[in-house]
Amino acid sequence: MTEETNAPGPDRQRIRALVAGLTEGSGLRVQELDHELIISNARLPERGKVHVEFDSGYVSWERVTWDYWGELPGFGGGRDDLVTADRIREALIA
């Protein structure tokens, strides 16, 4: 859902223009929200979204990543890529 503000400030206008120039001819979608622009690729949604904040010009990349580790013990059929408790702990705690 797009929310537009009534009185865009100079930074907002400048950021809009900069992003328009950076994405021109790329086929990327630029969505304007109240506090940011969101750049995405409808053909490759798994690549995530780039957020550009109006207040600061700060740019961040939001995406989901997957790293396939293997299987739990007892389900691997003797494979070498079994996932251990240490691996889970290291990923989520360390």
Steps between C-alpha positions, in 0.01 A plus 500: 500500500641839408469795736586841357580810697348838418813716509819330381815667628816570303677187630205286399496650151877459468485136609216431256706651218816310597317167518323569169840558340652190658216272390423653160464236229556213745143373515505533878189615685525801731222525757462818705387468860463763769860480627687313229531372147502126440673364191416148385508271199162339429668239278738393781323558833739264676771764456328705768441872525721806535371764741605866472404719796389856428628643830859385465551360151601174672476195273442144620440167329229271641502139387440147619795267472513124523805288569429130468702313763399139456274273700433411862665186637280200425374650175823522303543140399864502613586824323784725614296822507305433819400806701626502858376682809824703497424627150154615602630666817782677314258642246243624750697579814863577414 
